[in-house]
């Protein structure tokens, strides 16, 4: 009907780990039906409705969905549609100091897929970070273990090679970790191996924001995938067009309700945190009943 805006896709969130740390806050927002979030560049704050009628679907992103599970029944009962991007890399503690063991995450992943479907829960093996001590063979071995454990619970795996921003490289160097950015040919060779492993478990690989990797079994990622969301939730009208968040991004338009510098996981390669102290302080000081996460 003319004049009635189409429901919005909510991203929760690329900027922080809402399922792991901020579920009480999110549930307050869904019950109240509104949320505010800052533009990370201008600082301008936007407030939008998040009632079931105003939301097409929610795209959740997390490395720990265990705190999300107790809220599934209420989210379902309120009529929200959602998909989950679940990052499981099995990376060593020097890179992911506070991420749950991958075996435990697999158990949670399988619970999510059983509650929804394997199409609703996407595996992220992301980012791939290589160092002198973490070779392509090491990456493939971790991938093989996790892929086998997730067989039957997902059909997609999203991945990319770590972008070595200056702050990320500095953080790695401060811990004595020298990251390596392999030549494109080596990256493609590794992904060809991973694609073969994934295919054994009916999993397709998608390269995120790195189009040079596409081909030979590697598809272009649309992490906020309008076609998938429209297919999964056909009764919800969707009019979201392409809106990339960075170069070579394939996502459609969404509203990200998170905030940078609020994730206490402390992954050394993370681009969303300036340092390790700010996110912990933000988490400890946030108010679950505040309209914005970082207010």
N, C-alpha and C positions, 0 to 999 in steps of 0.2 A: 504494500500500500504506500503510495507517495507520501513522503514526509516522515515515515517511520524508519529510523536507522537500522541497518542490518546488525545482527548480533556480532559482538567482537570476539576475536580469539585472544585469550589471556595467556601470556607467557609467565610461568612462575618457577624458576626464573633463570635467565642466562647470567644474571649479575650476582646472584648469591644462591645458596642452597636452602630454599624455603622448606621443602619436605623434611630435611634433616634437622633444622633449627627453629623454624618459625611457624609450625603448624598451629599453635594456639592463636597467634596473630592472624593467620590466614582464616581460620574458622570464625574468628570475630568478624572479619571483613565479609565473609560469605553470609553470615547470619544478619549482619546489618545491611548488606547489599550495596556497599560503596567502598572505594579504596582510593588512596592518593599515592602518587609516585613521582619522583623527580626526573626531569630530563638530565642525564648524566653529564651533558656538555654545557647547557645553559643554566642549569639549576632550577629552571621553572618547574613548579609543581602542578600536576594535573590531577583532577579528581574525576573518576568515572564510576558509573553504576556497574555492579557485578552481581546483579540478581540473575537467576536462571534464565529469565527472558532476555536479558541484555547480553548474555555470554553465549557465544556459539559453542565453545569448548575451551578447556584449559589444557595447555601443554606444560606438564611438570618436568623439571630437570633436577636430578639429584644423584649423589653418590651414596646416599643412605636413605632408602625409603622405609626403613623400619618404623620411624615415628609417624609416618603417613598411614600405615595400616589401620591403627585404631579409629581413624576418622573416615574410612571408606564408606561405611554404612550411612553415615550422615550426609556425606557428599552425594552419594547415590540418591538418598532419600529426598534431597533437596532438588534433584533433577539436573545436576551438572553432568556434562559429558567431558571426558578427559582422555588423554594419552600420556604416557610416561616415557621419558628418556632417562634410562638408568645407566650411569657410567660405572663400569667394572673393568679395571685394567690389570689388577694384580701387581701394580708397580711397587717397588721396594719402599720401605718406610722413609728412606732419605728423600724421596720425592713426594710421598703422600703420607705424612706422619700420623694423621688422625682418621684416615678412611678405614672402614671396617674390613676385616679379612675378606678376600674375594669369595671364599666358600660360604661365609655367612650371607654375603650379598646375593649370591646365587639362590639361596633358600628364600630370601625375601622376593627376589625377582620372580621365582616360580609361583609364589603365593599371589603376586600381582597378576601374573598371566592367567592363573587359574580362576581368579575372580573376574577378570575382564576377558581377554583372549590374547594369544600370542601376537596378534596384529596391533594390540593396544600398547604393548610394552616394547620399546626399542632399546637395543643394547648399544651403548657407546663405548668403544675401545679407543678412548680419545683423551688427551693427545698421545701420539707415539713420540717418545723422547728417547733419543739414543745418545749414549756417552761412550767413553773408552771402555767402560765396564758393562755396558748394556748393548749388546750387539743385535744384529738382525735375527740371529739364531735364538737369542734370549727372548726377544719380542715374540717370535713365532711360537716358542715353547709355551709362553704364558697364554697366548691367544688360543692355542690348541686345547689347553686344559679348560679354559673358560667356555669356549665354544661347545665342547663336548658336554659340559655340565648344563649348558643352557638349551641343549637340543630339545626341540619340541615346544619351547616356551617363547620363542621369538623367531621372526623371519628376516629381520634387518639388523645390520651392524653399521653404525656410523663411525668414521674415523678420520683423522688428519694427522699430519706431522706437526709437532709443536712449533709455534711461531716464536722465535727468540727475540721478543721485544727487549729493549735495553734494560728495563727494570727486571725482567725475568732473567736475563743473562747475568746481571749483577747479583741477583739473589742466589742463583746457582753457584756463581763463582765464590760468593761469600761462604758457601758450604763446601767448597773444594770440589765442585762438580763441574766438569767441562763438557758442555753439551756439544753434540756434533750434528751439523745439518748435512745429511748425506746428499750426494749428487742425485739428480732426478732419476737416472737409470737405476741406481741402487734402491731408491724408494719404490719404483715400479716393480722391481724384482721382488722386493719384500711383499708388496701388496698382492702380487700374483700368487705367492705362496699362501698368504692369508686367505685369498679368494678360494683357492683349492681346498683349504681346510674348512672354510665356512660352508662351501657347497656340499660337503659330506654331511652337514647337519641342516640342510635346507635353509641356510642363511645367506642373504645377499649383502654385498658390501657397498657402502655409499661414502664417497669422499666429500668432506665438508669444506667448502671454500677453497678448494685446491683443484681447479679444473684440469691442471696438467696431469693429474693422476687418473683421470677418467679413461675408461677403455679396458678391454680384456677382462671383463667381469666386474669392473668397478663403475658404479653408477654415480651420477651427480646427486648430491644430497639436497633434499628440501626438508630441513629439520622441522620447521613449521610447514607441514605439507598440506596445502589446500585440497588436493585431490584425495589424499588419504582421509582427511577429516570429513570431507563431503561423503565419501564412501562409507565410513564407519557410522556417521550420524546423518543419514539421508533425510530425516524428518526436520532437520535444522537448516534454515536457509543460510547460505554462505556466499558472500560477495567480496571476499578478500582477494585483492590482486597482489602481484609480486611487490615485495618491498624488502630488498636486501639490506641486511644490517652492516655488511662490509663487502669488500671486493669478492666477487664470485660466489656470494651467498645466494641460495635458491629459495629462501623462505618467502611466504606470503605475509601480509600485514598482520601484526599482532601488537598487543599492548603489554610491555614487560613491566610488572609491578614491583620488581626487586630494586635493590640499590647496591652500588659498588661499596667495597670496604666493609662488608657486613658478614662475610662467611668465615667462621673460625676454623675451617678444616685445615688451613695452612699449607695447601699443596704448593710446593716450591715453584712450579711452572705457571701458577695462576696469574692471568692478566688482570683479574678483577679486584685485586688487593694491592695497595701501595706497600704495605708492610704487614707484619704479623700482629702488632699490638692493636691497631685501629679496629680490625674486625671483631676481636674479642671484646674490646670496650663497647663497641656498638651492640653486640649481642647482649652483653650484661646490662646495658642501660636501656634497651628498647622496651617499649610498653606494649603488651599484647593487645590492649584495647585502643591503641592509637590508630588513626585512619591511615597513616603511612608507616612504612617499616622503619624508616630512619628519622622519625620525628621525635 
